[in-house]
């Protein structure tokens, strides 16, 4: 499989602020890739470099086999973009904006447009200034999803959408995946990324601190275990990789590094297990794990 | 009225650079005017002669107004400040009034503020306080400056009152216009159109009559205070009354409408883009056509009025002195030509102002993140920028053609070519704006600075006896005086080359820089 996006060592500074500090990002063709990070971590800057709107100070970046700065125009025909902050021309209607953006890209699939308008329940005759935030977001989403392109760059695409529309959006992304399109989904909504993405890159302070499939990422973190034992536990506190141990009589709660799970389970079964619940780390915990380091 | 003072402080905090710079520019203009006049016309006899050469030339009277005491140093020094200077004061107060009302509302910031403990009328009141306060400070500072220059105190303060009167009247027009539209851009357009109209009414009243026309215009009223030539303080009260009535209208409208709305409700539009809304050029046309059509209509009227005033100019030469001057200027035909040429050159300046404003759309489209959406679809940067520039270039051409057409209707001669001779200079200003946009996007307003500098050089250069090469920096200095003058292609070609050079350099820089 070739890479739709490959960036390595990207650096971008705005004055004294270092927005990107050696960012590496690989997105394979055909995958839905989550780009996860808190506000101000450099997600939008990365997307703007991928679009050739900004030029990186250092590092290399390839997009669909081309150079995003030099080949911007020809590459843009093969991608669609939903900006993080959707700004529409206040005196154009939503329908006009959708048509215009499609024509600028070189053609409009009318059937797909009408289908999406119905799915997202958008009135295309309203002037953009009269739309709510969510409806402006829908205009940008429909314009992007109606386009016949290889790559979708979506910058926090569900901000402002209600839960029904969010579900509709997820269904659309699933369909895009089925069509073999590549999606880069920048977000800080973890459940969305968890539900949709094949692989995830976590960005912090302008660097990708972790990347991989969700199971791979989970491997690096802790599993939480709650157990009711036949008797008081012994020796658990001395095992390597055990954290936050809480013993109350026969009940035990602990967190364990996922690669040290064997020894803990052996110790538990040696005492005798009455009941046991274990939870894999949620993306949220992964996220907090990476960001706790900062504070 | 809860929350007015915090909002006033917020406005002053935001404008802490802009207002002092404007006031300093006004002070600089008055000082240079007085200093230049003192050195050029040291005694009463020379001043009377200089005043006559303005009062007896209708184009001068239409442009600046009358000098009501020919021997007065103050009245002669301030004649250009009375005319164009007063118009600039009006622009400042208009911009301030709209900036802190409709612009805040349009961007949604007023919603953020409105949810805190502030009254319904707080923003409107705060904006009026800021605009009126700025007029007051400007009037006092200017008066003190004139006193420091050695002019009589009463006249100096009357002059300050004249500027302040125009300022508060246009603060009233600004807050009223802000109630009518949904967009700050449209509110400013209504305000500047009103300014153009009242300036024209004054020009007709002063140069052709009837005289009472000038009393309908805030600019005319401001001049009727007659600083240094009678100091009629009571006229200021008329301006203050007008400002009060206009503001009351704004309060009444404001109380009757919802946040974010104008007077006209939004109609539903089309669900599909029309055939014209196709490609970046179609988009640029769609975004700019409204303002272009508005300006075009104004230019048509301006041309028609100028042409009709020019027809009756000879009738004004009644006394023997004016008849002699009249003959010296080339008789009926010469005077008419000079008048039309002067008005067309004003048209050229206004067309340049339109060009700068329209070219700055590049910058506002970029900062509003609209450009991002267009460029992400596969439109190249240069193609996007050129689309807007084509519309701007056509716009400047259309405006001057409209003015020429209007003058042709009322004058009878074909004046379209004479009007279009102004085009290359206007395009130079567009080029400078594009260069600023490309190299220093945060300072795209340098286009305005260049226009003001050229205007300053052109108006005050002779008074300050600037060297010829400084005067030649202004593109307007190289235009032929049409009708009646000699046309040489060389300067027009050079100006066009300079315009294209600036624009091309700006586009190359724009292609290489980051999105702002």
Interface residues (C-beta under 8 A of the other chain):
Chain A: X48 X51 X52 X53 X54 X55 X72 X73 X74 X75 X76 X77 X79 X80 X81 X83 X85 X87 X88 X89 X90 X91 X92 X93 X95 X96 X98 X99 X100 X101 X103 X104 X105 X106 X124 X125 X126 X127 X129 X130 X140
Chain B: X182 X183 X266 X268 X269 X270 X271 X272 X273 X274 X277 X278 X279 X280 X282 X283 X286 X287 X290 X368 X369 X370 X372 X373 X374 X375 X376 X377 X378 X379 X380 X381 X514 X515
